[in-house]
C-alpha cells in the first residue's frame, strides 16, 4: 500500500490453482474490499471471472483498489462474491402437508394457481480474505529481492540510481537487474517503465532501455539488465521514487514489478586521466580514451575541444554507438558537447576519432574538467552516429587533461588531422619600383588514414604578415588548394602602393587552425624578401 493524493492505493495478488484432474472454468465473481465499518470498494475482477485452468495450472492475478485515506486501513477484507439465479421459482408449502397452495384436497378439482414470478439472483460471498496492512517496502541499491507475478517468479535488484544532465533538464536513471529463479524459463513481456516522484506530485517523462531487446525469454538462472530513465527539471528535489514495470496482455496493462526507492543517488563512476571508458551494448562494445583536450581562446568566450579514440571490441564489423557528453567544471557547471563521429562501420580492433566541443564563458575554470560520457539512446535502443538521441545511459565521468597550445617556431610537420603539412622553403620577390610582392611556398602534404573520423570542420588559415606588419589571410583547402605529395609549390601575390618603397625586409607565414569560429596558432616562420632588378628586356 502507498498513499496517492487522498487515497491509499492497494496492490495485491490472488493465486488460483486447479487441484483437480480436469480443466475447470471459473464462474463470474465480483470482488470488493470491505472496511471494518462496512464500506465497500469494488475491485476489477476481469482477471478472475471466467478463467479456465488446466489440471494443476496456477494463475496469479494482480488486483488494485483505491481506498480513501479517511477510511481505517487496518481491518480491510477482500470479498469474493458469486451471483447465482434459479431457472424456475421454488414455491414453499406453508401448511406443511406437501400440497401446494391452490389445491382443494380430495375433490380433484384444481384451483386457480398464482402465476410464477422469476426469482432474483442470489448474491452470496464465496470467501473473505484478510488483507494485512503493509506499507510498500523501500528497496536498497545493490540488495536482491524476490517476487512473483503473473509471469513467474524472479529476483530483482537496483544496480544503480544516477542523476546527470540532459539539456535544460536532468535525467534520473535506475538500472535494474532481473534474474530468473525458477527451474523453467521466464517469459518477459514487452516492458514499459514509469517513474513517479514524491507521491506522484512531480510529472516525469519516462523511457526504458533494455540492452538486448531480443531477450524475451530468460533461462533458469539467467539475468537481464535494463534502465528506466525519467526526465525532471534540474532544480527539482525529491525524497523518494516509485519505479514500475508493466507488460500488456489483451490490450490491458499488467503489472510486472513495482518498487519504491529513497533518494539514494549513486555518484557517477570516475575514469582517471589516461584510462579508458567501456561502452557495452549488443554489437557496439567499444573502449573510449582521450587523445587530447585543448582550449581555443576567443574574444568573448573560449571553446573547449576534445578528441577521443573509439576502439571497437566487437569480433564483427559493426557500427559504433553514438557518444553523448557534457563537460562538467569543478564548480558544478555543465555544458552540452557538440559531437562529430564517423557513420561508417568499424572493423574489429579499428579506431575511430570522435571530436567533442563546447563554448564556455571566458572566466570558466577548466583545470579539473570532466566529461560526463555515455551512449545515446532513442526508443529504447542504442543509436548510431547519424541519429539524434533522446537520452543516454552507462554514464561515467572521464577526467580530462587539458593541454595548453604551444605554437611551433617552424612550419615543419604541422598537423591538422588527417593532414600533416611541412613548408620546406618560401621565397618572396619584388621587382624594383613594383607595388607587388610575389611569394612562393614549397611544401609537402601527407594524409593519414589511420583513424576513421566524421566530418572535421577544421580550416587551415594561412596568415601572411608583410615587412610593414600588415597581415593578410587566406583559407587553404587541404587536398584542393594544397595537394598531397612532396615538393609541391603554392604561389600568390600581394599588392600595395607602399611596396614601391620597400627595400628588402622579411615577411612571416603563420598557420592557424580555425574551428567553430575560434583559432589556435599552429606555428610560424619568417622568410626574407628579395628585390629583383629588372633587366632591359623586362623594362
C-alpha positions in Angstrom: 0.0 0.0 0.0 1.1 3.6 -0.7 -0.6 6.9 -0.4 -1.5 8.9 -3.5 -3.4 12.2 -3.2 -6.3 11.5 -0.9 -6.3 7.7 -1.4 -4.5 4.7 -0.2 -3.6 2.6 -3.3 -3.5 -1.2 -2.5 -1.9 -3.6 -4.9 -2.2 -7.3 -4.2 -2.3 -10.7 -5.9 -4.7 -13.6 -6.0 -3.4 -17.0 -6.7 -5.8 -19.5 -8.4 -4.8 -23.2 -8.7 -6.7 -26.1 -10.3 -6.1 -29.0 -7.9 -8.4 -31.4 -9.8 -7.9 -33.8 -12.7 -10.0 -31.9 -15.3 -9.9 -28.4 -16.7 -12.2 -26.0 -14.9 -13.8 -22.7 -15.9 -14.5 -20.3 -13.0 -17.9 -18.6 -12.8 -18.3 -14.9 -12.7 -17.2 -13.3 -9.5 -17.5 -9.8 -8.1 -14.6 -8.7 -6.0 -14.7 -5.9 -3.4 -12.7 -4.6 -0.5 -14.8 -4.0 2.7 -13.8 -1.8 5.6 -14.4 -2.6 9.3 -17.4 -0.2 9.2 -19.0 -1.9 6.2 -17.9 0.5 3.4 -17.4 -1.5 0.2 -15.0 -0.5 -2.6 -15.2 -2.5 -5.9 -12.2 -4.3 -7.4 -11.9 -5.1 -11.1 -12.4 -8.9 -11.3 -11.8 -9.4 -15.0 -8.7 -11.5 -14.4 -10.6 -13.9 -12.2 -14.1 -14.3 -13.7 -14.4 -16.9 -16.4 -10.8 -18.0 -16.3 -10.1 -21.6 -17.5 -7.4 -23.5 -15.7 -5.9 -26.8 -16.8 -5.2 -29.5 -14.2 -2.5 -28.3 -11.7 -2.3 -25.0 -13.5 -1.7 -22.0 -11.3 -2.5 -18.4 -12.3 -1.6 -15.2 -10.4 -3.9 -12.3 -10.9 -2.8 -8.8 -9.9 -5.5 -6.6 -8.2 -5.6 -2.9 -7.4 -8.1 -0.8 -5.3 -8.2 2.8 -4.1 -9.5 3.4 -0.6 -9.9 6.9 0.7 -7.3 7.7 3.4 -10.0 8.7 5.8 -11.1 5.1 6.0 -9.5 2.9 8.6 -7.0 0.8 6.6 -6.1 -1.7 9.3 -9.1 -4.1 9.0 -9.8 -4.4 5.3 -11.1 -7.6 3.8 -11.3 -8.8 0.2 -14.7 -10.2 -0.6 -15.1 -12.8 -3.3 -18.8 -12.9 -4.3 -20.7 -15.1 -6.8 -24.1 -14.3 -8.2 -26.4 -17.3 -8.7 -30.0 -17.4 -10.0 -32.6 -20.2 -10.3 -34.1 -21.1 -13.7 -37.6 -21.6 -12.1 -39.1 -20.4 -8.9 -39.5 -22.7 -5.9 -42.9 -22.3 -4.2 -43.0 -23.0 -0.5 -45.7 -25.2 1.3 -46.9 -23.0 4.2 -49.2 -25.9 5.6 -46.6 -28.5 5.7 -48.8 -31.1 4.1 -46.9 -31.4 0.9 -49.7 -29.7 -1.0 -49.1 -26.6 -2.9 -51.4 -23.7 -2.4 -54.4 -23.6 -4.7 -55.1 -27.4 -4.4 -58.6 -28.2 -2.8 -57.5 -31.6 -1.4 -59.6 -34.6 -2.3 -62.1 -33.1 -4.7 -59.6 -33.5 -7.6 -60.6 -30.1 -8.8 -57.6 -27.9 -9.1 -58.0 -24.3 -8.1 -56.5 -21.4 -10.0 -52.8 -21.2 -9.1 -50.9 -18.0 -8.6 -48.7 -17.1 -11.6 -45.0 -17.9 -11.1 -42.6 -15.0 -10.8 -38.9 -15.1 -11.7 -36.5 -15.4 -8.8 -33.9 -12.7 -8.4 -30.2 -13.8 -8.5 -28.9 -14.8 -5.1 -25.7 -13.0 -4.2 -23.6 -14.6 -1.6 -19.9 -14.5 -0.6 -17.6 -17.4 -1.5 -14.7 -16.2 0.7 -13.4 -13.4 2.8 -9.6 -12.7 2.7 -8.0 -10.6 5.4 -5.6 -8.1 3.9 -2.6 -7.4 6.0 -1.7 -3.8 6.5 1.8 -3.2 4.9 3.4 -0.2 3.6 5.4 -0.5 0.3 8.9 -1.6 1.1 11.7 0.7 0.1 14.4 -1.3 -1.7 18.1 -0.6 -1.2 20.6 -0.4 -4.1 22.7 -3.5 -4.5 20.4 -5.8 -2.5 18.4 -8.6 -4.0 14.7 -9.1 -3.5 12.3 -11.9 -4.5 8.9 -11.5 -6.1 6.2 -13.4 -8.0 3.7 -12.1 -10.6 1.5 -13.5 -13.3 4.6 -14.1 -15.5 6.5 -16.2 -12.9 9.0 -15.9 -10.0 12.3 -13.9 -10.2 14.7 -11.8 -8.1 15.5 -8.2 -8.8 17.9 -5.6 -7.6 18.6 -1.9 -8.1 22.1 -1.8 -9.5 22.4 2.0 -9.5 20.4 5.2 -9.3 22.0 8.1 -11.1 21.2 11.7 -11.8 23.0 13.6 -14.6 22.3 16.5 -17.0 20.2 16.4 -20.1 19.9 19.8 -22.0 17.9 22.1 -19.6 16.6 19.1 -17.6 18.2 16.3 -15.6 17.9 12.5 -16.1 17.3 10.2 -13.2 18.3 6.7 -14.3 17.6 3.5 -12.4 19.5 0.4 -13.6 17.7 -2.9 -12.6 18.8 -6.5 -12.9 16.2 -9.2 -13.2 17.2 -12.9 -12.6 15.1 -16.0 -13.3 15.0 -18.0 -10.0 12.7 -20.7 -11.4 13.5 -24.1 -12.8 11.7 -23.2 -16.0 12.2 -20.3 -18.4 10.7 -16.9 -17.6 9.0 -15.1 -20.5 9.4 -11.4 -20.3 6.6 -9.2 -21.7 7.4 -6.1 -23.8 8.0 -3.9 -20.8 7.2 -0.2 -20.4 8.5 1.7 -17.4 7.3 4.6 -15.4 8.9 6.8 -12.7 6.9 8.8 -10.1 8.4 11.1 -7.6 7.1 12.0 -4.1 3.6 10.6 -4.3 3.3 11.4 -8.0 3.2 15.1 -7.5 6.0 15.6 -9.9 5.3 14.5 -13.5 8.2 12.6 -15.2 8.7 11.8 -18.9 10.0 8.2 -18.9 11.9 6.0 -21.3 13.0 2.4 -20.9 16.2 0.9 -22.3 16.9 -2.8 -22.5 20.4 -3.7 -23.6 19.2 -6.7 -25.7 15.5 -6.3 -26.8 15.6 -9.8 -28.2 15.9 -11.2 -24.7 12.2 -12.1 -24.3 12.9 -15.5 -22.6 15.2 -15.9 -19.6 16.5 -19.4 -19.0 16.8 -20.6 -15.4 19.5 -18.6 -13.5 19.9 -16.1 -16.3 19.7 -12.3 -15.9 18.9 -9.2 -17.9 19.7 -5.6 -17.1 17.6 -2.6 -18.1 17.4 1.2 -17.5 14.4 3.2 -16.6 15.0 6.9 -17.3 13.0 9.8 -16.2 13.5 13.5 -17.2 12.9 16.1 -14.5 13.7 19.8 -14.0 17.3 20.2 -13.0 16.1 22.3 -10.0 13.7 19.5 -8.7 14.4 17.8 -5.4 12.6 14.7 -4.2 12.7 12.3 -1.3 11.6 9.0 -2.8 10.9 7.4 -6.2 8.5 4.8 -7.4 9.6 2.6 -10.3 7.0 0.5 -12.1 7.4 -2.0 -15.0 4.3 -3.1 -16.8 3.5 -5.6 -19.6 0.5 -5.8 -21.8 -2.0 -8.7 -22.2 -5.0 -8.5 -24.4 -4.5 -4.7 -24.8 -4.6 -4.3 -21.0 -1.7 -3.2 -18.7 -0.5 -5.9 -16.4 1.9 -5.1 -13.6 5.3 -6.8 -13.7 7.3 -5.0 -11.0 6.6 -2.1 -8.7 9.2 -0.8 -6.2 9.9 2.2 -4.2 13.4 3.6 -3.5 14.6 6.6 -1.5 16.7 9.4 -2.9 20.0 7.5 -2.6 21.6 8.8 -5.7 24.8 7.0 -6.6 27.8 9.0 -7.6 28.8 8.9 -11.3 31.8 6.5 -11.8 35.1 8.3 -12.4 37.5 7.3 -15.1 41.0 8.6 -14.2 43.1 10.6 -16.6 44.6 8.5 -19.4 42.4 5.5 -18.6 39.7 4.1 -20.9 35.9 4.0 -20.6 34.0 1.0 -21.8 30.8 1.1 -23.8 28.7 -2.1 -23.5 25.8 -3.0 -25.8 24.8 -5.7 -28.3 27.1 -5.3 -31.3 28.5 -2.0 -30.1 31.1 -2.9 -27.4 34.0 -0.5 -27.5 36.5 1.4 -25.4 37.0 5.2 -25.3 40.2 7.0 -24.5 41.2 10.7 -24.5 43.6 11.7 -27.2 43.9 15.4 -26.4 41.9 18.3 -25.0 42.8 21.9 -25.7 41.3 25.3 -25.3 40.6 27.7 -28.2 40.9 31.2 -26.8 38.2 33.5 -28.1 37.4 37.2 -27.6 34.1 36.8 -25.8 34.3 33.1 -24.9 36.5 30.1 -25.0 36.0 26.8 -26.8 37.0 23.5 -25.1 37.9 20.8 -27.6 38.4 17.1 -27.1 39.5 14.3 -29.3 38.6 10.7 -28.3 39.7 7.4 -29.7 36.8 5.0 -30.0 38.1 1.4 -30.4 35.8 -1.4 -31.5 35.9 -4.5 -29.3 33.5 -6.5 -31.4 34.5 -9.6 -33.4 32.5 -8.5 -36.4 32.3 -5.3 -38.4 29.7 -3.1 -36.8 28.5 0.5 -36.4 29.5 2.1 -33.1 27.1 3.7 -30.6 26.7 7.4 -30.7 28.5 9.2 -27.9 26.7 11.8 -25.9 28.6 14.0 -23.5 28.6 17.0 -21.2 31.6 19.0 -19.9 31.5 19.4 -16.1 33.6 22.0 -14.3 34.9 21.6 -10.8 32.3 24.1 -9.5 29.4 22.0 -11.0 28.6 23.8 -14.2 27.5 21.7 -17.2 28.0 22.4 -20.9 26.5 20.1 -23.6 29.1 18.9 -26.1 28.7 19.0 -29.8 29.8 15.8 -31.5 31.5 14.7 -34.8 31.6 11.0 -35.2 32.0 8.6 -38.1 28.9 7.0 -39.5 30.9 4.1 -41.0 31.1 0.6 -39.7 34.2 -0.2 -37.7 36.2 -3.4 -38.3 37.3 -5.5 -35.3 40.0 -3.6 -33.4 39.7 -0.5 -35.6 39.8 3.0 -34.1 37.6 6.0 -34.9 38.4 9.6 -34.0 35.5 11.3 -32.2 35.5 15.1 -31.7 33.7 16.9 -28.9 33.5 20.6 -28.2 31.6 23.2 -26.2 31.7 27.0 -25.9 32.2 28.3 -22.4 32.4 31.7 -20.7 35.9 33.2 -20.6 36.1 33.0 -16.8 35.3 29.2 -16.7 38.0 27.2 -15.0 38.6 24.0 -16.9 41.7 22.9 -15.0 39.8 19.9 -13.4 37.1 19.4 -16.0 35.5 16.0 -16.6 33.5 14.7 -19.5 30.2 13.1 -18.5 30.1 10.5 -21.3 27.6 7.8 -22.2 25.9 6.0 -25.1 22.9 7.7 -26.8 19.6 6.0 -26.9 16.3 6.5 -28.7 13.0 4.5 -28.5 14.6 2.0 -26.1 17.8 1.2 -28.0 21.3 2.3 -28.6 21.6 4.6 -31.6 24.3 5.3 -34.2 26.2 8.5 -35.1 23.6 9.9 -37.6 20.7 9.6 -35.2 19.5 12.2 -32.6 19.5 10.9 -29.0 16.6 11.3 -26.6 18.8 10.3 -23.6 21.9 8.4 -22.7 23.0 5.6 -20.4 26.1 3.9 -18.9 27.3 7.4 -17.9 30.8 7.9 -16.4 33.0 10.9 -15.7 36.1 10.8 -17.8 38.7 13.0 -16.2 40.3 15.3 -18.8 43.9 16.5 -19.2 43.6 19.9 -21.0 46.9 20.9 -22.7 47.9 24.5 -23.4 48.6 25.2 -27.0 52.3 26.0 -27.8 52.8 27.2 -31.3 55.9 26.0 -33.1 58.6 28.4 -34.4 58.7 26.5 -37.6 56.2 25.3 -40.2 57.6 21.8 -40.4 55.3 18.8 -39.6 52.3 20.9 -38.9 49.4 18.6 -38.1 45.8 19.3 -38.9 44.3 15.8 -38.8 44.1 13.9 -41.0 46.8 16.0 -42.8 50.4 16.9 -42.0 51.9 19.8 -43.9 55.6 20.8 -44.0 56.8 24.1 -45.5 60.2 23.3 -47.0 61.1 26.8 -48.2 59.5 30.1 -49.1 60.6 33.0 -51.2 59.3 36.5 -51.6 60.3 38.6 -54.6 59.6 42.2 -55.6 60.5 43.8 -58.8 62.2 47.2 -58.3 59.6 50.1 -58.2 56.8 47.5 -58.3 53.9 47.5 -55.8 53.6 43.7 -55.9 55.2 41.1 -53.7 55.3 37.6 -55.2 55.5 34.7 -52.7 56.1 31.1 -53.4 55.8 28.3 -50.8 57.3 24.9 -51.4 55.6 22.2 -49.2 54.8 18.6 -48.7 51.4 17.3 -47.7 50.6 13.9 -46.4 47.2 12.4 -45.4 46.9 10.0 -42.5 44.1 7.4 -42.8 44.9 5.6 -39.6 41.7 6.7 -37.9 38.2 6.9 -39.3 36.5 10.2 -38.5 33.3 12.1 -39.1 33.1 15.5 -40.8 36.0 17.5 -39.3 35.2 21.2 -39.6 38.7 22.5 -39.2 40.0 25.2 -41.5 43.7 25.9 -42.2 44.3 29.6 -42.2 47.5 31.0 -43.8 48.3 34.4 -42.4 51.0 36.5 -44.2 52.5 39.4 -42.4 54.5 41.7 -44.8 57.6 43.7 -43.9 55.3 46.7 -42.9 53.4 44.5 -40.3 50.3 44.4 -42.4 48.5 40.9 -42.2 46.7 39.2 -45.0 44.8 35.8 -44.6 44.0 33.0 -46.9 41.8 30.0 -46.2 43.5 26.9 -47.7 41.5 23.8 -48.5 43.7 20.8 -47.9 43.5 18.4 -50.8 42.4 21.2 -53.2 44.4 24.4 -52.7 47.2 22.3 -51.3 47.6 18.9 -52.9 49.1 15.7 -51.5 52.6 14.9 -52.3 56.2 16.1 -51.8 57.9 19.2 -53.2 54.7 20.9 -54.3 54.5 24.7 -54.8 51.9 27.2 -53.9 52.2 30.8 -55.2 50.3 34.0 -54.5 50.9 37.8 -54.8 50.2 40.8 -52.6 49.9 44.3 -54.0 50.1 47.6 -52.0 51.3 51.0 -53.1 53.7 51.1 -50.1 55.6 48.2 -51.6 57.2 50.6 -54.1 59.3 52.0 -51.3 60.2 48.6 -49.9 63.9 47.7 -49.8 64.3 44.1 -48.7 63.0 43.1 -45.3 61.2 39.9 -44.1 57.7 38.5 -44.1 56.2 35.9 -41.8 54.0 32.9 -42.6 51.8 31.5 -39.9 49.3 28.6 -39.8 46.1 28.7 -37.8 43.6 26.0 -37.0 40.1 27.5 -37.1 37.3 25.5 -35.5 33.8 26.8 -34.8 35.0 30.3 -35.4 37.8 30.2 -32.9 41.5 29.8 -33.7 44.7 28.1 -32.5 48.1 29.2 -33.9 50.0 26.0 -35.0 53.3 27.6 -36.0 55.0 30.5 -37.7 58.3 31.2 -39.6 60.0 34.3 -41.1 61.4 34.4 -44.6 63.3 37.2 -46.5 62.2 39.4 -49.3 64.4 39.7 -52.4 64.4 42.8 -54.5 64.8 41.9 -58.2 66.4 44.5 -60.6 64.7 44.1 -64.0 66.9 43.7 -67.0 66.5 45.8 -70.1 64.2 43.2 -71.7 61.9 43.3 -68.7 61.9 47.1 -68.8 
